[in-house]
């Protein structure tokens, strides 16, 4: 469903409530299997998912115009986790 107003707070909140738990689980698994050195993977995963939703809020036009907003969120999450793991490797090598 196309929206003329890209800032759709109720729709965004509904998407957040629906997907947050699954996105959090996905981030935790990715961080663990990616070899993250964080003591609290769960805490870092929560930060990544919060960053994801902040990014999504700022880019709602892209989110809502995508064929699958859910797929868009998972793709962005993947890149955010990969960035974090790359940063982990950088700091461990210095």
DSSP file (Angstrom, degrees, kcal/mol; ACC not computed):
  #  RESIDUE AA STRUCTURE BP1 BP2  ACC     N-H-->O    O-->H-N    N-H-->O    O-->H-N    TCO  KAPPA ALPHA  PHI   PSI    X-CA   Y-CA   Z-CA
    1    1 A X              0   0    0      0, 0.0     2,-0.2     0, 0.0     0, 0.0   0.000 360.0 360.0 360.0 123.4    0.0    0.0    0.0
    2    2 A X        -     0   0    0     63,-0.0     2,-0.4     2,-0.0    63,-0.1  -0.551 360.0-157.6 -81.5 142.1    1.5    3.3   -1.1
    3    3 A X        -     0   0    0     -2,-0.2     5,-0.0     1,-0.1    61,-0.0  -0.977  15.3-160.4-121.0 130.4    1.6    6.2    1.3
    4    4 A X  S    S+     0   0    0     -2,-0.4     2,-0.8     1,-0.2    -1,-0.1   0.881  88.7  61.3 -71.9 -38.5    1.9    9.8    0.2
    5    5 A X  S    S-     0   0    0      1,-0.2    -1,-0.2     2,-0.0     0, 0.0  -0.803  70.3-166.5 -91.7 109.2    3.0   10.8    3.7
    6    6 A X  S    S+     0   0    0     -2,-0.8     2,-1.2     1,-0.2    -1,-0.2   0.721  74.6  75.6 -71.4 -19.1    6.3    8.9    4.3
    7    7 A X        +     0   0    0     -3,-0.1     2,-0.8     1,-0.0    -1,-0.2  -0.727  57.4 161.4 -95.7  90.1    6.2    9.7    8.0
    8    8 A X     >  -     0   0    0     -2,-1.2     4,-2.8     1,-0.2     5,-0.2  -0.787  12.9-179.2-112.3  84.6    3.5    7.4    9.2
    9    9 A X  H  > S+     0   0    0     -2,-0.8     4,-2.9     1,-0.2     5,-0.2   0.889  78.9  48.3 -58.1 -46.7    4.0    7.1   13.0
   10   10 A X  H  > S+     0   0    0      1,-0.2     4,-2.1     2,-0.2    -1,-0.2   0.918 115.2  45.5 -61.9 -41.0    1.2    4.6   13.8
   11   11 A X  H  > S+     0   0    0      2,-0.2     4,-2.2     1,-0.2    -1,-0.2   0.908 113.7  49.7 -66.6 -41.0    2.3    2.3   11.0
   12   12 A X  H  X S+     0   0    0     -4,-2.8     4,-2.6     2,-0.2    -2,-0.2   0.925 110.7  49.6 -63.0 -45.2    5.9    2.6   12.0
   13   13 A X  H  X S+     0   0    0     -4,-2.9     4,-2.7     1,-0.2     5,-0.2   0.892 109.8  51.3 -62.2 -40.1    5.1    1.9   15.6
   14   14 A X  H  X S+     0   0    0     -4,-2.1     4,-2.1    -5,-0.2    -1,-0.2   0.907 111.2  47.7 -63.4 -41.2    3.1   -1.2   14.6
   15   15 A X  H  X S+     0   0    0     -4,-2.2     4,-2.7     2,-0.2     5,-0.3   0.909 111.6  51.4 -65.0 -42.1    6.0   -2.5   12.5
   16   16 A X  H  X S+     0   0    0     -4,-2.6     4,-2.4     1,-0.2    -2,-0.2   0.948 111.7  45.7 -58.7 -51.1    8.4   -1.8   15.4
   17   17 A X  H  < S+     0   0    0     -4,-2.7     4,-0.4     1,-0.2    -1,-0.2   0.871 116.4  46.2 -62.4 -37.0    6.2   -3.8   17.9
   18   18 A X  H  < S+     0   0    0     -4,-2.1     4,-0.3    -5,-0.2    -1,-0.2   0.914 123.9  28.6 -72.4 -43.6    5.7   -6.6   15.5
   19   19 A X  H  X S+     0   0    0     -4,-2.7     4,-2.9    -5,-0.2     5,-0.3   0.652  93.1  89.3 -98.9 -16.9    9.3   -7.1   14.3
   20   20 A X  H  X S+     0   0    0     -4,-2.4     4,-2.6    -5,-0.3     5,-0.2   0.906  89.9  47.7 -51.8 -50.7   11.5   -5.9   17.2
   21   21 A X  H  > S+     0   0    0     -4,-0.4     4,-2.2     1,-0.2    -1,-0.2   0.914 115.8  44.3 -60.4 -41.7   11.7   -9.3   19.0
   22   22 A X  H  > S+     0   0    0     -4,-0.3     4,-2.4     2,-0.2    -1,-0.2   0.895 113.9  49.5 -70.1 -39.4   12.6  -11.2   15.8
   23   23 A X  H  X S+     0   0    0     -4,-2.9     4,-2.4     2,-0.2    -1,-0.2   0.888 110.5  51.5 -65.1 -38.1   15.1   -8.6   14.7
   24   24 A X  H  X S+     0   0    0     -4,-2.6     4,-2.5    -5,-0.3    -2,-0.2   0.930 110.5  47.7 -63.8 -46.0   16.7   -8.7   18.1
   25   25 A X  H  X S+     0   0    0     -4,-2.2     4,-2.5    -5,-0.2     5,-0.2   0.914 111.9  50.8 -60.5 -42.9   17.0  -12.5   18.0
   26   26 A X  H  X S+     0   0    0     -4,-2.4     4,-2.5     1,-0.2    -2,-0.2   0.916 110.7  48.2 -62.2 -43.9   18.5  -12.3   14.5
   27   27 A X  H  X S+     0   0    0     -4,-2.4     4,-2.5     2,-0.2    -2,-0.2   0.907 111.0  51.2 -63.8 -42.4   21.0   -9.7   15.6
   28   28 A X  H  X S+     0   0    0     -4,-2.5     4,-2.3     2,-0.2    -2,-0.2   0.931 112.3  45.9 -61.0 -46.2   22.0  -11.8   18.6
   29   29 A X  H  X S+     0   0    0     -4,-2.5     4,-2.9     1,-0.2     5,-0.3   0.926 113.1  49.7 -63.2 -45.0   22.5  -14.9   16.5
   30   30 A X  H  X S+     0   0    0     -4,-2.5     4,-1.7     1,-0.2    -1,-0.2   0.895 111.6  48.4 -63.1 -40.2   24.5  -13.0   13.9
   31   31 A X  H  <>S+     0   0    0     -4,-2.5     5,-2.6     2,-0.2     4,-0.3   0.903 113.9  46.6 -67.6 -40.3   26.8  -11.4   16.5
   32   32 A X  H ><5S+     0   0    0     -4,-2.3     3,-1.1    -5,-0.2    -2,-0.2   0.950 117.2  41.5 -66.2 -48.3   27.4  -14.8   18.2
   33   33 A X  H 3<5S+     0   0    0     -4,-2.9    -1,-0.2     1,-0.3    -2,-0.2   0.745 109.5  60.7 -73.1 -21.9   28.1  -16.6   15.0
   34   34 A X  T 3<5S-     0   0    0     -4,-1.7    -1,-0.3    -5,-0.3    -2,-0.2   0.517 117.3-111.3 -81.6  -4.6   30.1  -13.7   13.7
   35   35 A X  T < 5 -     0   0    0     -3,-1.1    -3,-0.2    -4,-0.3    -2,-0.1   0.798  46.2-177.2  83.4  29.8   32.6  -14.0   16.5
   36   36 A X      < -     0   0    0     -5,-2.6    -1,-0.2    -6,-0.1     5,-0.1  -0.342  20.7-151.0 -60.9 140.4   31.7  -10.8   18.4
   37   37 A X        +     0   0    0      3,-0.1    -1,-0.1     4,-0.0     2,-0.1   0.374  52.8 127.6 -94.5   4.1   33.9  -10.3   21.4
   38   38 A X        -     0   0    0      1,-0.2     3,-0.4    -7,-0.1    -3,-0.0  -0.394  57.3-144.1 -64.4 134.2   31.3   -8.3   23.3
   39   39 A X  S    S+     0   0    0      1,-0.3     2,-0.9    -2,-0.1     3,-0.2   0.917  98.5  42.7 -62.3 -43.8   30.7   -9.7   26.8
   40   40 A X     >  +     0   0    0      1,-0.2     4,-2.2     2,-0.1    -1,-0.3  -0.758  64.3 168.4-107.9  86.0   27.0   -8.9   26.5
   41   41 A X  H  > S+     0   0    0     -2,-0.9     4,-2.9    -3,-0.4     5,-0.2   0.900  80.8  55.6 -61.2 -40.0   26.0   -9.9   23.0
   42   42 A X  H  > S+     0   0    0      1,-0.2     4,-2.0     2,-0.2    -1,-0.2   0.911 108.2  47.6 -60.3 -42.6   22.3   -9.4   23.9
   43   43 A X  H  > S+     0   0    0      2,-0.2     4,-1.7     1,-0.2    -1,-0.2   0.900 114.0  46.0 -65.8 -41.2   23.0   -5.8   25.0
   44   44 A X  H  X S+     0   0    0     -4,-2.2     4,-2.3     2,-0.2    -2,-0.2   0.882 110.1  54.3 -69.9 -37.2   24.9   -5.0   21.9
   45   45 A X  H  X S+     0   0    0     -4,-2.9     4,-2.4     1,-0.2    -1,-0.2   0.895 106.7  52.3 -61.7 -39.5   22.3   -6.6   19.7
   46   46 A X  H  X S+     0   0    0     -4,-2.0     4,-2.3    -5,-0.2    -1,-0.2   0.909 108.8  49.8 -63.1 -41.6   19.7   -4.4   21.4
   47   47 A X  H  X S+     0   0    0     -4,-1.7     4,-2.5     2,-0.2    -2,-0.2   0.909 110.2  50.9 -62.7 -41.7   21.8   -1.3   20.5
   48   48 A X  H  X S+     0   0    0     -4,-2.3     4,-2.3     1,-0.2    -2,-0.2   0.908 110.9  47.7 -63.6 -42.4   22.1   -2.5   16.9
   49   49 A X  H  X S+     0   0    0     -4,-2.4     4,-2.3     2,-0.2    -1,-0.2   0.880 111.3  50.7 -69.0 -36.6   18.3   -3.0   16.6
   50   50 A X  H  X S+     0   0    0     -4,-2.3     4,-2.1     2,-0.2    -2,-0.2   0.917 110.8  49.2 -64.1 -41.7   17.7    0.4   18.1
   51   51 A X  H  X S+     0   0    0     -4,-2.5     4,-2.5     1,-0.2    -2,-0.2   0.896 108.6  54.9 -61.6 -39.8   20.1    2.0   15.7
   52   52 A X  H  X S+     0   0    0     -4,-2.3     4,-2.8     1,-0.2    -2,-0.2   0.932 109.3  45.3 -58.5 -48.2   18.3    0.1   12.9
   53   53 A X  H  X S+     0   0    0     -4,-2.3     4,-2.2     2,-0.2    -1,-0.2   0.832 111.0  53.1 -70.4 -30.5   14.9    1.6   13.9
   54   54 A X  H  X S+     0   0    0     -4,-2.1     4,-1.8     2,-0.2    -1,-0.2   0.919 112.1  46.1 -65.8 -42.5   16.4    5.1   14.2
   55   55 A X  H  X S+     0   0    0     -4,-2.5     4,-1.3     1,-0.2    -2,-0.2   0.920 112.2  50.9 -63.2 -44.2   17.8    4.7   10.7
   56   56 A X  H  < S+     0   0    0     -4,-2.8     7,-0.3     1,-0.2     3,-0.2   0.883 107.1  53.9 -62.2 -38.8   14.5    3.4    9.5
   57   57 A X  H >< S+     0   0    0     -4,-2.2     3,-1.0     1,-0.2    -1,-0.2   0.916 110.5  46.4 -61.4 -42.6   12.7    6.4   11.0
   58   58 A X  H 3< S+     0   0    0     -4,-1.8    -1,-0.2     1,-0.2    -2,-0.2   0.718 119.3  41.5 -72.1 -20.4   15.0    8.8    9.2
   59   59 A X  T >X  +     0   0    0     -4,-1.3     4,-2.2    -3,-0.2     3,-0.6  -0.189  69.8 134.3-119.9  39.2   14.5    6.8    5.9
   60   60 A X  H <>  +     0   0    0     -3,-1.0     4,-3.2     1,-0.2     5,-0.4   0.833  67.7  63.0 -61.2 -32.6   10.8    6.1    6.0
   61   61 A X  H 3> S+     0   0    0      1,-0.2     4,-1.3     2,-0.2    -1,-0.2   0.926 109.5  41.0 -57.6 -43.2   10.4    7.1    2.4
   62   62 A X  H <> S+     0   0    0     -3,-0.6     4,-0.9     2,-0.2    -2,-0.2   0.903 115.0  52.5 -69.1 -42.0   12.7    4.2    1.4
   63   63 A X  H >< S+     0   0    0     -4,-2.2     3,-0.7    -7,-0.3    -2,-0.2   0.954 114.8  38.9 -58.5 -53.5   11.1    1.9    4.0
   64   64 A X  H 3< S+     0   0    0     -4,-3.2    -1,-0.2     1,-0.2    -2,-0.2   0.731 113.8  54.5 -75.9 -21.7    7.5    2.4    2.8
   65   65 A X  H 3< S+     0   0    0     -4,-1.3    -1,-0.2    -5,-0.4    -2,-0.2   0.597  87.7 100.8 -87.0  -9.1    8.3    2.5   -0.9
   66   66 A X  S << S-     0   0    0     -4,-0.9     3,-0.3    -3,-0.7    -3,-0.0  -0.363  84.3-119.5 -72.1 155.8   10.1   -0.9   -0.8
   67   67 A X  S    S+     0   0    0      1,-0.3     2,-0.3     2,-0.1    -1,-0.1   0.825 106.8  22.4 -62.8 -30.8    8.3   -4.0   -2.0
   68   68 A X     >  -     0   0    0      1,-0.1     4,-2.6    -5,-0.1    -1,-0.3  -0.850  62.0-169.6-140.8 101.0    8.7   -5.4    1.5
   69   69 A X  H  > S+     0   0    0     -3,-0.3     4,-2.2    -2,-0.3     5,-0.2   0.876  94.6  53.7 -56.5 -36.2    9.3   -3.2    4.5
   70   70 A X  H  > S+     0   0    0      2,-0.2     4,-2.2     1,-0.2    -1,-0.2   0.942 109.7  46.4 -63.0 -47.0   10.1   -6.2    6.6
   71   71 A X  H  > S+     0   0    0      1,-0.2     4,-2.4     2,-0.2    -2,-0.2   0.878 109.5  55.5 -61.9 -38.4   12.7   -7.4    4.0
   72   72 A X  H  X S+     0   0    0     -4,-2.6     4,-2.3     2,-0.2    -1,-0.2   0.923 108.0  48.7 -59.9 -45.2   14.1   -3.8    3.9
   73   73 A X  H  X S+     0   0    0     -4,-2.2     4,-2.6     1,-0.2    -2,-0.2   0.911 111.3  49.1 -62.7 -43.6   14.6   -3.9    7.7
   74   74 A X  H  X S+     0   0    0     -4,-2.2     4,-2.2     2,-0.2    -1,-0.2   0.882 110.7  50.9 -65.5 -37.1   16.3   -7.3    7.7
   75   75 A X  H  X S+     0   0    0     -4,-2.4     4,-1.9     2,-0.2    -2,-0.2   0.937 112.5  45.6 -64.1 -45.7   18.7   -6.1    4.9
   76   76 A X  H  X S+     0   0    0     -4,-2.3     4,-2.4     1,-0.2    -2,-0.2   0.900 111.1  53.7 -64.6 -39.8   19.6   -3.0    6.8
   77   77 A X  H  X S+     0   0    0     -4,-2.6     4,-2.7     1,-0.2     5,-0.3   0.917 105.4  54.4 -59.4 -42.8   20.1   -5.0   10.0
   78   78 A X  H  X S+     0   0    0     -4,-2.2     4,-2.5     1,-0.2    -1,-0.2   0.932 110.3  45.5 -57.6 -46.9   22.5   -7.3    8.1
   79   79 A X  H  X S+     0   0    0     -4,-1.9     4,-2.4     2,-0.2    -1,-0.2   0.881 111.9  51.8 -65.6 -37.6   24.6   -4.4    7.0
   80   80 A X  H  X S+     0   0    0     -4,-2.4     4,-2.0     2,-0.2    -2,-0.2   0.910 111.8  46.3 -66.2 -40.9   24.6   -2.9   10.5
   81   81 A X  H  X S+     0   0    0     -4,-2.7     4,-2.7     2,-0.2     5,-0.2   0.918 111.9  51.1 -66.5 -42.7   25.7   -6.2   12.1
   82   82 A X  H  X S+     0   0    0     -4,-2.5     4,-2.3    -5,-0.3    -2,-0.2   0.895 109.0  51.5 -61.8 -39.3   28.4   -6.6    9.4
   83   83 A X  H  X S+     0   0    0     -4,-2.4     4,-2.3     2,-0.2    -1,-0.2   0.917 110.8  48.5 -61.0 -43.3   29.6   -3.0   10.2
   84   84 A X  H  X S+     0   0    0     -4,-2.0     4,-2.6     2,-0.2    -2,-0.2   0.918 111.5  48.4 -64.1 -44.4   29.8   -3.9   13.9
   85   85 A X  H  X S+     0   0    0     -4,-2.7     4,-2.4     2,-0.2    -1,-0.2   0.881 110.7  51.5 -64.9 -37.2   31.7   -7.1   13.2
   86   86 A X  H  X S+     0   0    0     -4,-2.3     4,-2.1    -5,-0.2    -1,-0.2   0.919 110.4  48.9 -62.9 -43.0   34.1   -5.3   11.0
   87   87 A X  H  X S+     0   0    0     -4,-2.3     4,-2.5     2,-0.2    -2,-0.2   0.902 108.7  54.1 -62.5 -41.7   34.7   -2.7   13.7
   88   88 A X  H  X S+     0   0    0     -4,-2.6     4,-2.3     1,-0.2     5,-0.2   0.945 109.1  47.7 -55.5 -49.8   35.2   -5.6   16.2
   89   89 A X  H  X S+     0   0    0     -4,-2.4     4,-1.5     1,-0.2    -1,-0.2   0.886 110.4  52.9 -62.1 -38.6   37.9   -7.1   14.0
   90   90 A X  H  X S+     0   0    0     -4,-2.1     4,-0.7     1,-0.2     3,-0.3   0.950 111.7  44.3 -61.0 -49.7   39.6   -3.7   13.6
   91   91 A X  H  < S+     0   0    0     -4,-2.5     3,-0.4     1,-0.2    -1,-0.2   0.824 111.9  52.8 -69.4 -30.5   39.8   -3.1   17.4
   92   92 A X  H  < S+     0   0    0     -4,-2.3    -1,-0.2    -5,-0.2    -2,-0.2   0.790 108.2  51.6 -73.0 -25.6   41.0   -6.6   18.1
   93   93 A X  H  <        0   0    0     -4,-1.5    -1,-0.2    -3,-0.3    -2,-0.2   0.589 360.0 360.0 -87.8  -8.9   43.8   -6.2   15.6
   94   94 A X     <        0   0    0     -4,-0.7    -1,-0.2    -3,-0.4    -2,-0.2   0.464 360.0 360.0 -94.3 360.0   45.1   -2.9   17.0
